[in-house]
């Protein structure tokens, strides 16, 4: 038996069985194999892991920067109070923690006031303000100094 195909081609019965097998195998290959799906899922998981790591790192950097900025602002404000005071701050060492409802909650502070003579005959009062805080297992500090007239 011969089949008449377009373009003037003819094939016999044996050839059609062979072509039919090829055509049915082509029709059977319509989806993705399990291996292709597993490879694509692996790539997706690796990409998501990288994105998550990047996101968590940026959150940590943002938190650290915010804490440092708060420490710097608070220390500078405290030192400005001492600089603008009409009565000189007495020589002392004070330290403490901020209350829970305070914006600086979680920070500890230490203020040290001492007299020093940088040059013979010149007496100045050094005021050191230090802030300490923890981020995870790491301890951070920020300290600033100001020198005022002891009178």
N, C-alpha and C positions, 0 to 999 in steps of 0.2 A: 504494500500500500504506500502510495506517495502522497505527501502533503504539498499543497501549493501555497507558497509564501509570497508576500509582496516582493516586488522588484524582480519578478520572474525566477525566483529560486524555488527549487523543489528538493525535498528530502524524503528518504525512504523511512520505513517503520523503525528500523534499528537506530537510525540517527535521531528520530524524534524521541525515542525513549531516553537516549543519552541527553538530549537537550532538555527534555522535561525534568530530568533529575537535576540538571544545573539550574533550571528556572525555579524549581521548588526549593533548592538550597538557598538561592538568592532571596526568595520570598521569606524564608525562615530567619534571615539575618536582619531583623527589623529593629531590635533593641540594643541595649548596652550589655556587655558581659559583666559578670560579677567582678572580675579583675579591674575593669575600667571604672566601675562604681567605687570600688575600694581605693583605687589610686586617687580618684577625684576627691573622695572624702578625706583621705590622708592629707592632700594638699590644702583642702579647706581647713582642717583642724590645725595644721601648722601655721597657716596664715592667721587664723583667729588667735592662736597662742602668742604670736608676735605682736599683734595689735593689742591684746590684753596687757602684755608686758610693757609695751610703750605707754599705754594709758595709765597703768598703775605707777610707772616711773614719773610721768608728768604730774600726777596727783601728789606724789611725795615731794617733788621739787616745788610745786606750788605751795604746799603746806609749810615746807622749810623756809621758803622765801617770805611767806606771810609772817611766820614767827620771828624771823630775823628783823623784818621791817617793824613789827610791833615793838620788839626789844629796843631797836635803835631810836624809835620815836619816843618811847617812854623814858629811856635814859636821858635823851637830850632835853626833854621837858623838865625832868627832875633837876638836871644840872642848871638849866636856865632859871629855875626858881631860886637856887642857891646863889647864882650870879647876880640876880636882880634884887635879892633880899637887902633890906636896909641895915639889918643886924647880921654880922658875920656868923656863919654856922660854927658852933663850938667843935673842938676836937673830940671825935667819938668814933665808935664802930657800931653800926646797927645792921640788923638783918631780919628777914622775915619772909612770909609767903603772902600771896594775894588771896582774898576771899573768893569763894566759889562764884558769887554774882559779879565780881570785878571783871572787866574786859581782859585783864592780864592774868586771869585765873590759870593755874598750871605753871606759872613762873615763880621763881624765888629771887629775892633781891638782897643785896648787901651794899651798904653805904659806909665808906671809910673816909673820915676827915682827919687830916694830919698836917702839922706844920713842917715845912721843909725849907732849906736854904740852898737854892741852886747855885748861888754865888756868895762869896763872903760879904756879910753885911746886908744881904737882901733876904727878907723873910716873906714867904708866900704860903698860902694855905691851899693844899691839894685836896680836892674832893673827887673821890673815885666812886662811881656807881656801877655796880655789876649786876647783870641779870643772868639767871641760869634756868634752863628748861631741858626737858627730855623729849626725844622723838624716837620711839621704839626703844632700842637698847643703847642709843647714842645720847650722850650728854653734851649740850651746847652752852656756850657762854658768850656774853657780849659785855664789854666794859668800856667806859668812857671816863675821861678825866677833865677837870677844869681847875684852873688856878685863879684864886681870888686874893684880894688884899685881906689880911687877917684882922684888920681894925674895924 
